[in-house]
Amino acid sequence: MNTMPARPDDDPVLDQIVRSRLVAITDHMRLALQAVSGSPTVTEASDFFTGLYLPTGSFATMGHQVTFEAPPVGALIRHLLANGTRLRDGDRIIGNDPFVGALHQNDLQMCAPLFVDGQLVAWAGVMAHETDMGGMDFASWSPKAREVWQEGLRIPAVKLVDGGELRDDVLAMILAATRLPAQVGLDIRAFIATLNVAAERLVELCHRYGVGTVQRAMAGMVDDAERALRERLRQMPDGVVHTRDFLEHDGHSNRLYVVDVVATKRGDQLTLDFSGSSPQAPGFVNCSRAGLVGGVAGALIPTLGFGIAWNDGLLKPVTVVAPDGLICTAVAPAPVGSATVETVWVVSNVVAAALNRLLAATPLFAHRAQAVSSGTMATFNLSGHNQYGERFGLHLMDPLAGGFGAFVSHDGQDAAGPINTPCPSIADVEVNEQKTPLRYLYRRLAPDTGGAGRRRGGVSVEVALTVTVSSTEALIMTHGAEVPNATGLSGGLPGSTVRQTFARGLLDGPAGFEHAVAGLAAHSTRLAGSVLDAAAMENLGPKPGARTLRDTDVFTVTWQGGGGVGDPIDRKPEHVVADVRRGVVSPAAALDTYGVVLARGAAGVPEGWHEERTRQTRRAIRAARLGCPVEAVPDTTREPDPSTPPAGLADGERWLRLTDRLAAICGVDGGWRVETIDGALLSVGSTRWREGARSFPIQLPARAGATLHEQLTTTGWLCPLTGYLLAVDVHLRDETPPHDLDLFLPGEGQTGELVPQQARTSS
């Protein structure tokens, strides 16, 4: 055994060396998992988690794959500890029970107690999505399920490896439940290899530097992250943020469900209250409490954890409040098969939206504020027999190529995926076609899917698919076909909704494939005259469920783009021209949504824009919003520059920018008011600025023929002087949208403190 000489407990150099080694062990776990696994979900799409845990079950390190999978493995560990499970060196425990710690049965998880010289020093955890774990339908996603027993095998917490010996009987029982035993069996062995790597590396580390040194380093990583986040919270204004998001169709009927969060930030603590969410559903869209906590982590860690080590310390300042029996805290035997892509995902949406409203009102971090990214994970599973008569199964991970939400400081990235998957990846077209009888007709960026705004949301990808065998079964489902989940910020529009269509027999006939490809070569399936238009593609809606897909059929899907930031008519015309030239914004959207009159060059490619006509077009758009003559709105207004003070600022007053065109102003008498940057007074004594804003029913741009759910409508909020958009709310038709930002203003009988920007002289 090689040990180093004893060093002081507070040696910062040694501490950093050990911390770096712990992070490296986590990455070695990733490499082992991907080296052994045969599943494209793991090897290509990185839909998995690896991490190290303290003896108590708090995670000290995590990879950058799927952030909402860190707490569920910790829940499995705490379940074992609470039950007094006898543990010994070499144990490997497997589970997937959503009412113990998993998100749904497809998320197989394993953990290992890590012993060094007989002492429990830490835990290692791994988790990954399995394509099928049994149940009434292939892929264990069963739209018609009414109870969890119909959704596949549930494993609460079982020793698969007992003291280093594989329990073949337990493994055989698990593999007997899945339709893909070879794939799942290989993944389970990859899990064991991953945990073995963690055990070997940790023992080496402890023998070199000492058990006490390693444990102090691990605990210190969590403590430092907690301390750093608490300091970050203290730099943000105190107050209440209220955000909501929706998902439609529970697999049985097209009911609308709400996930509602009231975020209260005081000092260095954050409370997230989900009590206003819908009751649990009769269908498979629910998530358990493990999913709720995972969804919170999936948004909070990447949104507030920048520059901080990602571990359980980031969740310590957060209290989650939610009674049992909600759609986000469903209790057994509620079905939860689609939790990860339904309610867990929407939980991440509302938490991200709430936190970014606070960031936007924090001068130090306002440039990081972001609209919601890729608000759904549309699901496509394919199963059947390939050309060799072998059973195959595919969980298509391409929907991770949705659009990233725009930032206050820059556009969102195209096809960059959701915020809860910081390093998304999708398989090459050739990999999917090689492993399964799938054929792509196209995979490309989808124009106009990014939410319009001063900063544009990233556009999503769209695909058209068929198969190379006579018949297969496709399981198709999503939310967000009738809800624009990727909401905007500061007047930015939401990203596109999901569009799923199907054409039966489109490729029929000897020249069918070549004919379809020629038509699909058009820049967009929405252009008149394309083959898909002529074929009258059937709109599948959110949850068509199982469909037979033949080699003459075509399935197409366009995913959600990211939300935009700021009023679209604030976008610089040269940026709109560049978007049109790239093909991510159509010429029609350039005019109708952004108000830019293009100057066409050769072959219709825009060379620039008409400056005066664009200015007048944008003025006309603002007048139409206010319902007044063009002459009644100012011809020139202030640009949303965060360094420029609002027009109504007097000498001696301080101000705090809330959003693109809103500012809270502290008068010389200590009283607060909210004005637009153009000087329109909206509220006094609170930041509930909607009290003085003008509202109007806003029609979202028509994208891919999608429509809002019948229970929803969209309201735009305007500066009453200029007609600029201040916010866009998607909400229930019979309800008034809540005030999303209610800061605690000093001097108005409230606690808390704002740190306003100082008044500056406008240039």
Secondary structure, 3 states (H helix, E strand, C coil): CCCCCCCCCCCHHHHHHHHHHHHHHHHHHHHHHHHHCCCHHHHCCCCEEEEEECCCCCEEEECCCCHHHHHHHHHHHHHHHHCCCCCCCCCEEEECCCCCCCCCCCEEEEEEEEEECCEEEEEEEEEEECCCCCCCCHHHCCCCCCCHHHHCCCCCCEEEEECCEECHHHHHHHHHHCCCHHHHHHHHHHHHHHHHHHHHHHHHHHHHHCHHHHHHHHHHHHHHHHHHHHHHHHCCCCEEEEEEEEEECCCCCCCEEEEEEEEEEECCEEEEECCCCCECCCCCCCCCHHHHHHHHHHHHHHHHCCCCCCCHHHCCCEEEECCCCECCCCCCCCCCCCHHHCHHHHHHHHHHHHHHHHHHCCCCCHHHCECCCCCCCCEEEEEEECCCCCEEEEECCHHHHCCCCCECCCCCCCCCCCCCCCCCCCCCHHHHHHHCCEEEEEEEECCCCCCCCCECCCCCEEEEEEECCCEEEEEEECCCCCCCCCCCECCCCCCCCCEEEEECCCCCCCCHHHHHHHHHCCCCCCCCCCHHHHCCCEECCCCCEEEEEECCCEEEEECCCCCCECCHHHCCHHHHHHHHHHCCCCHHHHHHCCCCCEEECHHHCEEEECHHHHHHHHHHHHHHHHCCCHHHCCCCCCCCCCCCCCCCCCCCCEEEEEECCEEEEECCCCCEEEEECCCCEEEECCCCHHHCCEEEECCCCCCCCCCCCCCEEEEEEECCCCCCEEEEEEEECCCCCCCCEEECCCCCCCCCCCCCECCCCCC
